């Protein structure tokens, strides 16, 4: 039902709410996961075509709002998953178009951000996991053809993420509460899964103290 709804949804627009494009990034992410998954499950080209149309739309945006970098990170995640999962459904010109948008609006924005020593790379909380993992997914999605981005972002993320992952120690508690626990931990999982899938290792990130115990946290802090 969700994928059917998304297949008929109006095109996404570059519309900010206050300083954020984040709602659009998240809508794109939801659409791509649902549409691409159902296409891979069923082979129905309607879903692939709808997903690719969404990817083309956001790659044609003027930017992904790098002034609020969560917006870039989540849109990079969306386009990386779409490029990877829908690769066989795209013709070569579409692949070139989508990859160019991913590089221009996502990865190059990450290069600029990291050159300025961004505060989120030193943060102990959710911005760290979201921004690093979004860039990791984008870089790894195109690492075979454009390895320079993976060479740049993988070591940076592997050095930066433990700053935030240390917040789970010693027992898995997340001090931002259960709602932000979900956001931060979900992106931690995305980043670790991307590294394992593409490189066969997470460089020890999953061994950070408290991370394996943290599934207890939402169970114990979410009341009736």
KABEL-V375521 format. One record per residue. RES is the residue in three letters. PHI is phi in radians with two decimals (none if undefined). NEAR is the number of other C-alpha atoms within 8 Angstrom. Layout:
RES:PHI:NEAR ; RES:PHI:NEAR
This chain:
UNK:none:4 ; UNK:-1.10:6 ; UNK:-1.13:11 ; UNK:-1.09:8 ; UNK:-1.08:8 ; UNK:-1.16:11 ; UNK:-1.17:11 ; UNK:-1.93:7 ; UNK:-1.28:6 ; UNK:-1.12:4 ; UNK:-1.10:6 ; UNK:-1.15:9 ; UNK:-2.20:6 ; UNK:-1.39:8 ; UNK:-2.14:6 ; UNK:-1.50:8 ; UNK:-1.89:7 ; UNK:1.11:4 ; UNK:-1.57:6 ; UNK:-2.05:10 ; UNK:-1.80:14 ; UNK:-1.05:10 ; UNK:-1.09:8 ; UNK:-1.25:11 ; UNK:-1.03:13 ; UNK:-1.24:10 ; UNK:-1.12:8 ; UNK:-1.09:12 ; UNK:-1.05:13 ; UNK:-1.07:8 ; UNK:-1.10:12 ; UNK:-1.15:15 ; UNK:-1.04:11 ; UNK:-1.17:11 ; UNK:-1.18:15 ; UNK:-1.19:14 ; UNK:-1.10:10 ; UNK:-1.17:12 ; UNK:-1.10:13 ; UNK:-1.15:8 ; UNK:-1.38:6 ; UNK:-1.87:6 ; UNK:1.36:7 ; UNK:-1.29:8 ; UNK:-1.15:7 ; UNK:-0.99:8 ; UNK:-1.29:14 ; UNK:-1.11:13 ; UNK:-1.09:8 ; UNK:-1.16:12 ; UNK:-1.10:14 ; UNK:-1.12:11 ; UNK:-1.07:8 ; UNK:-1.13:13 ; UNK:-1.08:11 ; UNK:-1.10:10 ; UNK:-1.07:10 ; UNK:-1.28:10 ; UNK:-1.25:12 ; UNK:-1.57:7 ; UNK:-1.05:8 ; UNK:-1.16:4 ; UNK:-2.95:6 ; UNK:-1.97:11 ; UNK:1.09:10 ; UNK:-1.16:10 ; UNK:-1.16:4 ; UNK:-2.16:10 ; UNK:-1.20:9 ; UNK:-0.98:11 ; UNK:-1.09:14 ; UNK:-1.12:17 ; UNK:-1.08:15 ; UNK:-1.25:15 ; UNK:-1.24:15 ; UNK:-1.07:15 ; UNK:-0.97:14 ; UNK:-1.05:13 ; UNK:-1.27:14 ; UNK:-1.10:12 ; UNK:-1.09:12 ; UNK:-1.09:15 ; UNK:-1.09:12 ; UNK:-1.27:8 ; UNK:-1.25:10 ; UNK:-1.83:11 ; UNK:-0.93:9 ; UNK:-1.26:6 ; UNK:-1.55:6 ; UNK:-1.74:10 ; UNK:-1.45:7 ; UNK:-1.11:6 ; UNK:-1.15:7 ; UNK:-1.21:8 ; UNK:-1.02:11 ; UNK:-1.09:8 ; UNK:-1.12:10 ; UNK:-1.20:13 ; UNK:-1.11:10 ; UNK:-1.10:9 ; UNK:-1.16:11 ; UNK:-1.06:14 ; UNK:-1.21:9 ; UNK:-1.11:9 ; UNK:-1.59:12 ; UNK:-1.80:16 ; UNK:-1.26:14 ; UNK:-1.17:9 ; UNK:-1.10:11 ; UNK:-1.17:9 ; UNK:-1.05:8 ; UNK:-1.11:8 ; UNK:-1.08:9 ; UNK:-1.16:8 ; UNK:-1.16:7 ; UNK:-1.68:6 ; UNK:0.96:7 ; UNK:-1.14:9 ; UNK:-1.08:6 ; UNK:-1.19:8 ; UNK:-1.22:11 ; UNK:-1.92:10 ; UNK:-1.33:11 ; UNK:-1.57:10 ; UNK:-2.28:10 ; UNK:-1.02:12 ; UNK:-1.00:11 ; UNK:-1.02:15 ; UNK:-1.15:15 ; UNK:-1.17:15 ; UNK:-1.18:14 ; UNK:-1.13:15 ; UNK:-1.24:15 ; UNK:-1.06:16 ; UNK:-1.15:15 ; UNK:-1.01:15 ; UNK:-1.11:15 ; UNK:-1.12:15 ; UNK:-1.16:13 ; UNK:-1.26:12 ; UNK:-1.13:11 ; UNK:-2.08:10 ; UNK:-1.11:11 ; UNK:-1.19:6 ; UNK:-1.69:5 ; UNK:-2.34:8 ; UNK:-1.21:10 ; UNK:-1.09:7 ; UNK:-1.26:11 ; UNK:-1.13:12 ; UNK:-1.07:8 ; UNK:-1.43:8 ; UNK:-1.44:12 ; UNK:-1.06:9 ; UNK:-1.14:8 ; UNK:-1.13:8 ; UNK:-1.16:11 ; UNK:-1.13:10 ; UNK:-1.40:8 ; UNK:-1.47:12 ; UNK:-0.99:13 ; UNK:-1.02:10 ; UNK:-1.06:11 ; UNK:-1.39:15 ; UNK:-1.13:11 ; UNK:-1.09:11 ; UNK:-1.21:11 ; UNK:-1.34:14 ; UNK:-1.25:12 ; UNK:-1.64:7 ; UNK:-2.06:10 ; UNK:1.64:15 ; UNK:-1.24:11 ; UNK:-2.08:11 ; UNK:-1.30:5 ; UNK:-1.43:8 ; UNK:1.64:8 ; UNK:-1.16:11 ; UNK:-1.18:7 ; UNK:-1.26:9 ; UNK:-0.98:12 ; UNK:-1.06:8 ; UNK:-1.15:10 ; UNK:-1.14:13 ; UNK:-1.30:9 ; UNK:-1.05:8 ; UNK:-1.27:12 ; UNK:-1.04:11 ; UNK:-1.13:8 ; UNK:-1.03:10 ; UNK:-1.12:14 ; UNK:-1.13:11 ; UNK:-1.11:9 ; UNK:-1.12:11 ; UNK:-1.09:13 ; UNK:-1.13:10 ; UNK:-1.15:8 ; UNK:-1.47:7 ; UNK:-2.05:7 ; UNK:1.39:7 ; UNK:-2.72:8 ; UNK:-1.89:11 ; UNK:1.01:5 ; UNK:1.44:7 ; UNK:-1.09:10 ; UNK:-1.27:8 ; UNK:-1.63:7 ; UNK:-1.06:11 ; UNK:-0.98:11 ; UNK:1.61:13 ; UNK:-1.18:13 ; UNK:-1.25:9 ; UNK:-1.58:9 ; UNK:-1.23:12 ; UNK:-1.07:8 ; UNK:-1.22:8 ; UNK:-1.04:12 ; UNK:-1.16:9 ; UNK:-1.14:7 ; UNK:-1.53:7 ; UNK:-1.94:8 ; UNK:-1.68:7 ; UNK:-1.52:4 ; UNK:-1.16:2
